Amino acid sequence: MLNLISQFAGKNQFCDGVSRRRMLQIGALGTFSLTLPGLLRAEQSETMQSASRSKKSVILVWMHGGPSQLDTFDMKPGAPAEYRGSFSPIASSLPGLEICELLPEHAKVMDKCTVIRSFSHDNGDHWAAAHWMLTGRLGPNGNTKTPHYPSMGAVASHLLGPTQAGSLANVNMNDGGFGYHGGAWLGVNTNPFRYGDISYGNEAGQLPSGDHRSLSLVEGLSESRVINRSSLRTQLDRLKNKIDKNRLFDQMDAVDHQAMDLVLSGRVRRAFDVSEEDPSLRERYGVGWGEQALLARRLIQAGVRYVSLNTGYFDDHANIESALKDKLPRHDKCVGVLIQDLHDRGMLDDTLVVVAGEFGHTPRINGNAGRDHWPQAQSILLAGGGYRHGQVIGSTDDKAEYPVSRKVGVEDFCAIVYHAMGLKSDDTIMDLSGRPTHLLPGGQVPAELL
């Protein structure tokens, strides 16, 4: 898999019979046969090298299906029963802000957060809205499902790379449901490394996938043997480098050294192994999404730039009360404990935690005791990322149907995410025709955050 031995070892096997394909379990990276060095080589552009000094990172918790604003951060206890729902508000650490009783861990950290209550757009199609939210551009809908633009994570991978050399730039957990996390025309090298439950679907096509076991050496291939092979590769490449005038081999060596670091030093591999964490902290996070949030924090520590974690499915057209009683407590630990953990470790200022879905849900409960699609209003949660927090931005009417102050749109949302990593809306990437195109067609970071 890694080119850790010279061409003298044969095209398909090392001299001791261990095949290249079996050298790492990470070999099965999808139909594109993307290699680990390929992921890293994609991060060697001049733009990335100049921008990667930024240590800012993002954890996106994506509530695919769309969270209900009235059952999370924009409760309306004075509204009629068919609007306010079954849950009661509780006080939070941010004076004056009450949130859903199913979110006690959130309540402890709201003084470190911003709630945007006035987020709004006009697209009620899961696929179209999710693609728009995660790329900043309108693209596919429920009929086509074909991505038109690269995701914010892919753009970060392309322009910035990881925050630490030798790490991965973009990791997605639970790629499925409604949301596009891939690279589109930026190329498969900008797709995220996938982890977790992907049984529901995969909007990005065949993406690389694996976990800490995928980054381990195969049985029978010891660390010393890899180092010996790498030494032989180095000696042979020294001869090649003497006649290589454009330093191609030097660049390839740097990439392979990073790839070998992933395997031998084990920094990223160890990050995937949450069993190293204190049991009491693991208990606070809980299993499932909580454990994956803990993994997200470990990956950020190991140098990953952009981690997306899909929770959900939050499209509860029927029986929303019982559904949220099951899901929101698990989501609560995932997000609330993560924010506190990042704060305790001094990581929150450099890490934006953003929680959103493709749209909100109808204020009025339907005849099936559920809520339907409602893009006109959604509450979005932000923490960290160098922003000013401890506030609520915008407001909705008395039934949480429409914004009545400080409307925030999709491009503004994406501008918030990009700005947290040191990117601007008018930064450029090359489109399919080779023309420079802005990351976003518009949008601004709300002044309240700055």
N, C-alpha and C positions, 0 to 999 in steps of 0.2 A: 504493500500500500504506500508507505513512505519510501521515497527513493533514497534509502540509506546505504546502498551498496552500488558499486560501479556497474557499468554495463558488462564487465567481464564475468559477472555472476550469472549471466544468461538472461534471456528475455523474460521468462516466467517464473524462475525459481532461483533461490539463493543456492550457494554451492553445497550447503548441508541439506538441501531438499525441502526447506520451508518455503512455501510459495509466497510471492509478494501479496497475493490476495488474502492469505491467512495471517500475514504478519500482524495486522490489527483487526480486531473484530469490527472496527468501524468501517470495514470495506463495503458493506451493503448500505450505500448512501443514496439509494433511489435510482431511478432509471437513467439519470444523467451521469452516473458513476463519478460523482464529485468526490475528489480526494481531500483529505485533511490539508495537505499542502495547498490544494486548490482553493480552499476557503481562506487560507492565510495569504496566498499569493494575490488574491483579489484586493487585499488591503495595502498594496505597495505603491499606489498611485502617488504622484507628486502632491496632489491636493490633500490626500489623506495624511501624508507624512508631515505636511506643514500644519494641519489642523489637529492631529491626534494628540498634541500636547495637552489638550483639554482633558480633564479628569472627570468631567460631568457625565452622568449616566441617567438612564430612565428605567423605571419598572412600571409597565402598563398592566393594570389589572382590568381585563376586558370582560365585562358582564354581557356576554353575547346573548342575544334575544331581546335585550333592552330592560333596564331596571325601572321599576315604578317609582316615580318621584314622590308620590304621596305615602309610600311605604318605606321610605328611606330618610331623605333629608329635607323634604318640603311638605311636612305633614300639615293637615288642615283640620284640627280637632273640632273647630266650630262649624265645619261644613256638614250637610246632611249625611246620614249614614251610608248612603249608596255612593258617596264620594270619599269620605274620610277612611273607609275601610275598617278593619277589625283591630288594628293595633293602636296602642297609646304612645304618646311621646314621653321621652325621659330627658332630663337635663343633661347637659354636656359640660366639658371643661371650658368651653367658650361661652361666657355669660350671654344669656339671651337666646342661645341656639338650642333648640330641642330636636332630637332625632328619634328614630324608631326604637322602641323598647327591645327589639331583637338585635340591637347593635351596641351592647354595653362596652365592648373593647374600643369601638369607634369613639364612644362618648368620652373615654378617658383621654383621647389625643386630639380632640377637635380644636383645642387652642393652638395646635401645630399645623392646622389645615385651613384650606379655603374651600368653601362650598359655592359653586356657581349655580344658582337656582334658575337663571334666566337663559340657559342654553336652549337653542331652538333652531330647527330647520324645517324643511317642507317635504321630506321624502320618507314615506312609510314602507318602502320595500326593504326587507332585511338586507339583501345582497347589495343593493345600490347604496343604502345608507351606511352600511358597514365599510364598504370600499371607500366611500367618500370620507368617512371619519378617519380611516387609517392611512389614507394616501393624500388627502386634501383635494382630491379631484373626483368628479363624477365619472362613473365608468359603467360596469356591468349592472344588470338587474337580475331579478329572479328567473328570467327566461334565458339569459345568455351565460351568466356566471363566469365570464371570461375576464380576467384582470386586465385593466388598461394602463395602470400606473403602478410604480413601485411603492411599497409601504414605507412608512417613516423609519421603521427598523432597518429596512434594506438600504435606504438612503444614508442612514447613519453609518451602516457598515461600509458603504461605498466611499463616503467622504471623510469619515473619521476613523474607522477601524476600532479596535479595542482600546481601553484606557491603559492597558499594560501590554507590552510586547509579548508575543507568544500566547495570547489568549484568543478566545473567540469574540467576535464583535456583536453577534446577534443570536439570541436563543429564544425559542418559543416553546411554551409548555401548553399542552392540550390544544394543538392546532385543529380546530374543528368548529362546527356550528357556523355562525355568521361572523365573518371577519376575514380580511385578507392581510397576510403577514409576509408575503413573498416579494421577490425582486422584480417580477415582470420583465420588462426589456432591459433592466440593469444587468440581468444575467443571474444564473443559478448560484454563482459564487456569493451573491449578496443575500440569498435565502437564509432564513434562520436555521440553526441547528435545533432540531426538534427533540422534545422530551415529553413523556407522560402519555395521557389518554388521547389517542388520535382516531378513535373508532368512529366518532360521529361524522367526520368529514375532513377534507383538507383542501381549503380554497387555493392554496398556493401551488398546487400540483405536487409532484413527487419531490419532497424536500429531504435533506439529510436528517437522519434521526439517530438517537443513541442515548447513552447515559454513561456514568462513570465506568461501567464494565466495558463499554465500547471503546474506551480510551486506554484499556489495560493491554499489556503484552499477552500474546497468546501463549498457551501452555508449551513449554519446551524452548521458548525464546527468552533467555535471561537478559537482564540489563547489560551485563558485561559483554555478551555476544553482540548486542546491538551496537554498543560503543565500539567494539572491535571492527565491526562492519563499517560503521561511520568513519572510523580512522582510515580504513582502506579507501573508502570513497573520497575522503579528504586528500589523501596522497595522490590518487589518480587525478582528482580535479585540479590539483596544483599544476600538473602538467598541462591540462586543458586550458587553464586560466592564462598560461603564458602566451597562448596564441589567440585568446579571446579578447579582441580589442574593445568590445562594447560592454564588457563586464557582465554579460548575461549570466555566466556561471556564478559570479559573486552574488547576484540577486537571487538566483535559485538556491544557493547555499543558505542565505539568510532566511529564506522561507522554510527550507527543510530543517534548519536549526530550530526555528520556532515550533515547527510541527513535532520535532523530536522532544522539545521541551515539554510539550503537552503530555507526552507519554512518559518520559523519563523523570522529569522533575515532579510531575504529578500534581502541579498546582490546580489546574482546571479539573483534572480527574478527581482529585480529592474534594473539590468543591461540590461535586455531584453526590458525595457520600455524606449525607446529613447525620449518619450515625456518630460522626465525630463530635457533634454538638452536645452540650450539657443536657442531660435528660429532662431537667426541669424546664429548660427553654423549649425543648421539643414538645413537652406536654402543653405549654402555653399556646404554641402554634396549633397543636392538634394535627390530626392525620389529614390526608387528602390535600385540599387546596392550601391548608395551613402549612403542611410540610413542604409543599411546592413554593410557598412564599418564603419560607426559610431557605430553601434552595436558591431562590432568586437573590436573596441577600448575599449568600455565599458566592454566587456567580459574579455579582457586582464586585465583591471583595477580590475575586480572582482576576478581575480585569475585563469582564464583559461589559460592553457599552450599553446594550439595549436588551432588556428581558421583557417579554410579553407572556402573561399568564392568563389563560382563558378560564374564567369560572362561569357557572351557569348550568343550565339553560334557564333564562329568566323571561321567556315568552309565555307567560301563564294566562292563556285565554280562558281557562276554567280553574276553579278551586284554588285561587291564588293564596288564600289564607293558609291552607295546609302546605302548599308548595313552599311558601316563604318561611314557614315555621321550620321546615327541613333545611332549606338552603341558606337563609340569611345568617343563622348562628355560625355556620361553617365559613361563610364569606366574612363574617365579622372578625373571626380569629385571623383569617388570612390577611386582612388589611390592617386592622387595629393593632395587632401585635407586631406586624412588620414595621409600621410607622414608629412605634415605641422602640423597637429593637434598633432600627437605624439611628434614631435619635440618641439612644444610650451609647452607641458606638461612635458617635461623632460623624456619621456618614450621611445624615439626612440633608444637610445643606448642599452636598454634591450629588444627591440622588433625588430626582423627581419621581414621586409616586403619584400616578394619575389613575383614577378609577372612573370608567365610563362604559356605556354600551352604545348601540347604534341609534337608539331613540328612547323616549320615555313610553309610558302607557296611559291609556285613557283614564281621565279622572273619574268618570262614572263607571261603576262596576256593572258588567253586562249580565245577561240572563243566566249565564253559566257560572256565576260567582267568580269571574275572572276580569282581567283588563286587556284591552286590545291595543294595537299599535297607535302611538301618539307622538309624532316627531316635533310637535309644536312646543313641547316643554320637557326638559330633562334636567336632573341635578347631577353635576359632575364634582367629584372630590379631588383636590390637589393637596399634596404635602411636599415639603422640601424643595429641592431644585434651585435653591438660591432666591426663591421668591418671598415676598412679604405675606405672612399668613395670620391666622387668628381673625378671620373675617368671613362674611357672606357677601357675595357679589350678585346683584340683581334680585328681582322678586317676581312672583307670579300673582295672578288674581286669586280671589278667595276660594277657588276650586282647583288651583294649580293647572289651569288649562292653557294660559298664554302668559308670556312675560309682560310685565307692566313697567319694568325699568331695566335698563342696562342689558339689552339683548346681546348675547354672545353667540356667534355662528361657528360653522364647521372650520372655516379657514383660520379663525381666531384660535380655536382649540388646537389645531395643528401648529400654529405659530407658537403657542405656549410650550408645546412639547419640543419643537426644534430649538427655541431660544434657550431652554434649559440645558441643551447640549452645546451651546455656543454657535448654533446655526441661525441664519436669517431667512426670512421668506423669499428674499430676492437672491439668495445664493443659487447657483446654477448647476445643473447636470445636463448631459447630452441626451437628447431624445433619440428615437429610432432613426430619424433622418439625419442625425449628426448635428442638429442645431441645439444651441444652449437654451434650456428652459428653466424658469424659476421653480424653486421647490414648491411654491404655492402661488396661485394667481392673485392672491390678496391676503387679507387677514392681519390682525395686530394683537399683540399681547395686551390684555387689559391693563390700563395704567395703574389700577389698584394693586396689581401684583408686583409692581416695580419699585 
